[in-house]
Amino acid sequence: MNDFSNPQVKAKTINSTNFSSNAVSEFIILGFPSLQGFHVLLFFLLFFIYIFTISGNGLIFILVTLEQRLHTPMYFFVSNLSLLDFTSTTVTIPKMLGKFSMQLDRISFSGCFLQMYLFVSLNAVECYLLSVMAYDRYVAICSPLHYHSIMSRQLYISLAFCSWILGFASTFTTLILALKLPFCGPNVIHHYYCDHPPMLQLACADTSLNVMVGSSISAVVIFFCFSVIGISYVRIIQSILLITTLGGRRKTFSTCASHIVVVNMYFLPLVFMYIRPKPSYSSDIDSLVAMLYTVLTPMLNPIVYSLRNKDIKDSMKKHLWGIRYSSK
């Protein structure tokens, strides 16, 4: 499974003459294997994406917290999603910026596993949170008269809290199994952050159990969440079809369109990365697919969900520029 014929791997191993007798104390993040000559371009590209992502998501979180008008279940979940995207990008991108700007490509053994666990857990949290948001839209559209009684403050806070707890709990077994693996060399991670599949490639033991357990947990989480989303939208579509006017259908569907876009952008690459029979394919393909849900989706979420929303725009005018809006 390990590629000892690669000269880049040979050059950066802890001890290239005796892999079996030396434990790895740190890992080297290779980044994008085919773009090693474009560090300056990659730095500025990722820097812009990171600033845009944390600014957009941070702004949404602050506005929802400050604005009383936005204290509703939908915006509460959106603020949780913003906090989640803010955190997940901070777990990965700053390390890459250090690599591209100052060649800080080394990460400690414990730091690498911590990054892997945090990122994989945050992915699971987002899966649960997207499914909760789909349920919220289902209740709002299919039971509008009972929405506020069903989606009480206690319920929507509990749903968000459970999403975070389940996300971190469901990936803990994957972390424990990975920590039990021996890592004796090579120590070069062919990815731009410490992720579960590329790290398994570096283990000096059979990883079939890790792959099976990791894929099974990912499959259960993704299948459960996608099922909740799918069932919710089947019911939503049935309700929309019962609306007699075309304008009414469009208005109702527009409240769900953003969520549908993000769900597809997020789940499809996630399925490719974590539900598969072997830990990795081409490093370039893995890195490209991972970019979709680690960088692109968190960057676009503020735009897709919130920044083009009238309530959010009104709140921005009020808190940033002091412009009052009408309550009508």
C-alpha positions in Angstrom: 0.0 0.0 0.0 2.9 2.4 0.7 4.7 3.8 -2.3 8.4 3.4 -1.5 9.4 4.0 -5.2 8.4 7.7 -5.0 11.5 9.9 -4.6 9.6 12.5 -2.8 8.6 10.0 -0.2 12.1 8.7 0.1 13.5 12.1 0.7 11.2 13.0 3.5 10.9 9.8 5.6 12.1 9.7 9.2 14.6 7.0 8.3 14.7 5.6 4.8 16.9 2.6 5.7 14.9 1.0 8.4 11.1 1.7 8.3 10.2 -1.1 10.7 12.3 0.0 13.7 11.5 3.8 14.0 8.2 5.3 15.1 6.9 8.4 13.2 6.9 11.4 15.4 5.7 13.9 12.8 4.1 13.9 9.4 4.8 16.0 6.3 1.9 17.4 4.4 2.7 17.3 0.7 -0.3 19.4 -0.4 -1.2 19.2 -4.1 1.2 16.8 -5.7 0.8 18.1 -9.3 0.9 21.8 -8.3 4.2 22.0 -6.3 5.5 24.8 -8.5 2.5 27.1 -7.8 2.9 27.8 -4.1 2.5 31.6 -4.4 -0.6 31.3 -6.5 -2.1 28.7 -4.2 -1.3 30.8 -1.2 -3.1 33.9 -2.5 -6.0 31.8 -3.7 -6.5 30.0 -0.4 -5.9 33.2 1.5 -8.7 35.0 -0.3 -11.0 32.0 0.1 -10.3 31.7 3.8 -10.8 35.5 4.5 -14.0 35.4 2.5 -15.2 32.3 4.3 -14.6 33.4 7.8 -15.8 36.9 7.1 -19.1 35.7 5.5 -19.8 33.0 8.0 -18.7 35.2 11.0 -21.0 38.0 9.8 -24.0 35.7 9.5 -23.4 34.3 13.0 -23.1 37.7 14.6 -26.1 39.1 12.8 -28.3 36.2 13.8 -27.1 36.6 17.4 -27.7 40.3 17.6 -30.9 40.7 15.6 -34.0 39.8 17.5 -36.0 39.4 14.2 -33.7 36.6 13.2 -34.3 34.5 16.4 -36.2 31.8 14.6 -35.5 28.1 14.1 -34.4 28.6 10.5 -31.9 31.3 11.2 -30.7 29.5 14.4 -29.8 26.5 12.2 -28.2 28.8 9.7 -26.1 30.4 12.4 -25.0 27.0 13.5 -24.0 26.1 10.0 -22.0 29.4 9.8 -20.2 28.5 13.0 -19.5 25.0 11.7 -18.1 26.3 8.4 -16.0 28.9 10.2 -14.5 26.2 12.4 -13.9 23.5 9.7 -12.0 25.9 7.4 -9.9 27.1 10.4 -9.0 23.5 11.1 -7.4 23.0 7.7 -6.6 26.1 5.7 -4.2 28.0 8.0 -1.8 25.1 8.0 -1.8 25.1 4.2 -1.2 28.9 4.2 1.8 28.3 6.4 3.1 25.6 4.0 2.7 27.7 0.9 4.2 30.9 2.5 6.9 29.6 4.8 7.3 25.9 3.9 5.8 24.9 7.3 4.8 21.5 6.0 5.5 19.5 9.1 2.8 18.6 11.7 3.3 16.6 14.9 1.9 13.1 15.3 -0.7 14.2 17.9 -1.5 17.4 15.9 -2.2 15.4 12.8 -4.6 13.0 14.5 -6.3 16.0 16.2 -6.8 17.7 12.9 -8.2 14.5 11.4 -10.6 13.9 14.2 -11.8 17.5 14.3 -12.3 17.7 10.6 -14.1 14.3 10.2 -16.3 15.1 13.2 -17.2 18.5 11.8 -18.2 16.8 8.6 -20.5 14.5 10.5 -22.0 17.5 12.4 -22.7 19.2 9.1 -24.5 16.0 7.8 -26.7 16.0 10.9 -27.3 19.7 10.7 -28.3 19.7 7.1 -30.9 16.9 7.9 -32.3 18.9 10.8 -32.6 21.9 8.5 -34.5 19.8 6.0 -36.9 18.7 8.8 -37.4 22.3 9.7 -38.4 23.2 6.1 -40.7 20.2 6.0 -42.6 21.3 9.2 -42.7 24.9 7.9 -44.2 24.0 4.5 -46.3 20.9 5.3 -47.6 22.1 8.7 -47.5 25.9 8.7 -50.3 26.4 11.2 -48.6 24.2 13.7 -45.0 25.2 12.9 -44.3 27.3 16.0 -45.9 24.8 18.4 -43.9 21.9 16.9 -40.6 23.7 16.3 -40.4 25.1 19.8 -37.3 26.8 21.2 -36.5 23.8 23.3 -36.8 21.5 20.3 -34.7 23.4 17.8 -31.9 24.0 20.4 -32.0 20.3 21.3 -31.8 19.3 17.6 -28.8 21.5 17.0 -27.1 20.3 20.3 -27.7 16.7 19.3 -26.2 17.3 15.8 -22.9 18.5 17.4 -22.8 15.7 20.0 -23.6 13.0 17.5 -21.1 14.3 15.0 -18.2 14.1 17.4 -19.4 10.8 19.0 -19.9 8.9 15.8 -16.3 9.4 14.6 -14.6 8.6 17.9 -14.3 4.9 17.0 -12.5 5.7 13.8 -10.0 7.8 15.7 -9.3 5.1 18.3 -8.7 2.5 15.7 -6.4 4.8 13.7 -4.3 5.6 16.9 -3.7 1.8 17.4 -2.0 1.5 14.0 1.8 1.5 13.9 3.3 4.3 11.8 7.0 3.5 11.1 7.4 5.3 7.7 7.1 6.8 5.2 5.6 9.9 6.8 4.5 12.0 3.8 0.7 12.6 3.6 -0.3 13.0 0.0 -3.0 15.4 0.8 -3.4 19.0 1.9 -4.5 18.1 5.5 -4.6 15.1 7.7 -7.5 13.1 6.6 -8.5 9.5 7.4 -8.0 7.8 4.0 -4.5 9.2 3.2 -3.3 8.6 6.7 -4.3 4.9 6.5 -2.0 4.6 3.5 1.0 5.4 5.8 0.3 2.7 8.4 2.7 -0.2 8.6 0.0 -2.8 9.2 -3.2 -4.2 7.7 -5.8 -1.4 7.6 -8.7 -3.4 6.3 -10.5 -3.2 9.6 -10.0 0.6 9.7 -11.3 0.9 6.1 -14.3 -1.3 6.9 -15.2 0.5 10.1 -14.6 4.0 8.7 -16.6 3.3 5.6 -19.4 1.7 7.6 -19.7 4.6 10.0 -19.6 7.1 7.2 -22.2 5.1 5.3 -24.6 5.0 8.3 -24.3 8.7 9.0 -24.6 9.7 5.4 -27.5 7.3 4.7 -29.4 8.3 7.8 -29.0 12.0 7.1 -29.7 11.7 3.4 -32.8 9.6 4.1 -34.1 12.3 6.4 -33.4 14.9 3.8 -34.9 12.8 1.0 -38.1 11.9 2.9 -38.5 15.6 4.0 -38.3 16.8 0.4 -40.6 14.2 -1.0 -43.2 15.4 1.5 -42.4 19.1 0.6 -42.7 18.5 -3.1 -46.1 16.8 -2.5 -47.3 19.8 -0.6 -46.0 22.2 -3.3 -47.8 20.4 -6.0 -51.1 20.9 -4.1 -50.6 24.7 -4.3 -52.9 25.9 -7.1 -51.1 29.1 -8.2 -47.7 29.1 -10.0 -46.5 32.1 -8.0 -47.3 30.3 -4.8 -45.4 27.2 -5.9 -42.3 29.3 -6.8 -42.4 31.2 -3.6 -42.7 28.1 -1.5 -40.0 26.2 -3.4 -37.6 29.2 -3.2 -37.4 28.7 0.6 -35.9 25.2 0.0 -33.8 25.8 -3.2 -30.7 27.0 -1.3 -30.8 24.0 1.0 -31.1 21.6 -2.0 -28.1 23.2 -3.7 -25.9 22.9 -0.6 -27.0 19.3 0.1 -25.9 18.2 -3.4 -22.6 20.1 -3.3 -21.8 18.6 0.1 -23.0 15.0 0.0 -21.8 13.8 -3.4 -18.1 14.4 -2.9 -18.4 13.2 0.7 -19.8 9.9 -0.5 -16.8 9.5 -2.9 -14.2 10.2 -0.2 -15.5 8.1 2.7 -17.7 5.3 1.3 -15.4 3.2 -0.9 -13.6 -0.2 -0.7 -10.0 1.2 -0.5 -8.5 4.1 1.4 -7.4 6.2 -1.5 -7.2 6.6 -5.2 -5.2 9.2 -7.0 -3.8 11.9 -4.7 -4.8 14.6 -7.2 -8.4 13.2 -7.5 -8.7 13.0 -3.7 -7.4 16.5 -3.2 -9.7 17.9 -5.9 -12.8 16.2 -4.6 -12.0 17.2 -1.0 -11.7 20.8 -2.1 -15.4 20.7 -3.0 -16.7 20.1 0.6 -13.7 21.5 2.6 -13.3 24.8 0.8 -15.9 25.5 -1.8 -19.1 24.7 0.2 -18.1 26.7 3.3 -17.2 29.6 1.1 -20.5 29.5 -0.8 -22.8 28.8 2.1 -23.1 32.5 3.3 -24.0 33.5 -0.3 -26.4 30.6 -1.0 -28.2 30.6 2.3 -28.0 34.1 3.8 -26.4 37.1 2.2 -29.0 37.2 -0.6 -31.8 36.8 2.0 -33.9 39.9 2.6 -34.0 39.5 6.4 -30.2 39.2 6.5 -29.8 42.2 4.1 -32.0 44.3 6.3 -30.0 43.2 9.4 -26.8 44.2 7.7 -28.1 47.6 6.8 -29.3 48.1 10.4 -26.1 46.9 12.3 -23.4 47.9 9.8 -24.8 51.1 8.3 -27.5 52.2 10.8 -30.3 52.0 8.2 -33.6 51.0 9.7 -35.9 48.7 7.8 -39.7 48.5 7.8 -41.3 45.7 9.7 -43.8 45.1 7.0 
